[in-house]
């Protein structure tokens, strides 16, 4: 049976060494799939860092794994709320047309092409 795992994370400090982030993600991120309390606490303690002109702006990412193979990991992140809307569009496109891909909202990097993992239907 195929298994798809999806986890979101937010960055809690500035990344200056990508290799360090990948090796020690817990030092830089909070996994939103585990519990929302640490995330809520950070927002409440530092609202000016996360709320700009009344809009929640969060640097974070989505970790996607299929059959225990990481498709997207900690090495890329963007505005998390926008990223999720892009990913949902990809899933909808794949479900409707058998193809689905997109780029990160603020970077010229392709997130994924679902047909690469699930095939065209």
C-alpha positions in Angstrom: 0.0 0.0 0.0 1.3 3.5 -0.9 1.9 5.9 1.9 2.0 9.7 1.6 3.1 11.7 4.6 2.7 15.5 4.8 4.2 17.7 7.6 4.4 21.4 7.9 7.2 23.3 9.7 7.9 26.9 10.5 11.4 28.5 10.8 12.1 29.8 14.3 15.4 31.3 13.6 17.4 32.7 10.7 19.2 30.1 8.5 22.8 30.9 7.7 23.9 27.3 7.0 21.6 25.2 4.9 23.6 22.0 5.7 23.2 22.6 9.4 19.4 23.1 9.0 19.2 19.8 7.1 21.3 18.0 9.7 19.6 19.6 12.7 16.1 20.7 11.6 14.8 20.7 15.2 17.2 23.5 16.0 15.6 25.8 13.4 12.0 24.6 13.0 8.8 23.7 14.8 6.9 20.8 13.3 3.3 21.9 13.1 2.0 18.4 12.7 2.9 17.5 16.3 1.3 20.3 18.2 0.3 23.9 17.6 1.1 25.2 21.0 4.8 26.1 20.4 3.8 27.9 17.2 1.0 29.9 18.9 3.4 30.8 21.7 6.0 32.2 19.2 3.4 34.2 17.4 2.0 35.7 20.6 5.5 36.5 21.9 6.7 38.1 18.7 3.7 39.4 16.7 5.7 42.0 14.8 7.9 39.3 13.4 4.9 37.3 12.0 2.1 39.8 11.3 2.7 42.5 8.7 -0.1 44.9 7.9 -2.6 42.6 9.5 -1.5 39.6 7.5 0.1 36.5 9.0 3.5 35.9 7.3 5.3 32.8 8.2 8.5 31.4 6.7 8.1 27.7 6.6 7.7 24.6 4.5 6.1 21.4 3.8 7.8 18.0 4.0 6.4 15.5 1.6 7.3 11.8 1.8 6.0 9.0 -0.4 6.6 5.4 0.7 9.2 6.7 3.1 11.1 8.6 0.4 11.4 12.3 1.0 10.1 14.3 -2.0 10.4 17.7 -0.4 12.4 18.3 2.8 13.7 21.1 5.0 16.0 22.4 2.3 13.4 24.7 0.8 10.9 27.0 2.4 8.8 30.1 1.6 5.7 31.9 2.8 3.9 28.9 4.3 0.3 30.1 3.8 1.0 30.8 0.1 2.9 27.6 -0.3 0.0 25.6 1.0 -2.4 27.2 -1.5 0.0 26.4 -4.3 0.3 22.7 -3.1 -3.5 22.4 -2.9 -3.8 23.7 -6.5 -1.2 21.1 -7.6 -3.2 18.3 -5.9 -6.5 19.6 -7.5 -4.8 19.8 -11.0 -3.4 16.3 -10.6 -6.8 14.9 -9.5 -8.6 16.6 -12.4 -6.0 16.5 -15.3 -3.5 13.8 -14.3 -0.8 16.4 -14.0 0.2 18.8 -11.3 3.3 20.9 -10.7 4.2 24.4 -9.4 7.1 26.5 -8.2 7.7 28.0 -4.8 5.8 31.3 -4.4 8.9 33.5 -4.2 11.6 31.3 -5.8 12.1 29.9 -9.3 12.3 26.4 -7.9 9.8 23.7 -8.9 8.2 22.1 -5.8 7.2 18.9 -7.4 5.5 17.2 -10.3 3.0 14.7 -8.8 2.9 12.7 -12.0 6.6 11.8 -11.4 5.5 9.9 -8.2 2.0 8.8 -9.0 2.0 8.6 -12.8 -0.5 10.1 -15.2 -4.1 9.0 -14.9 
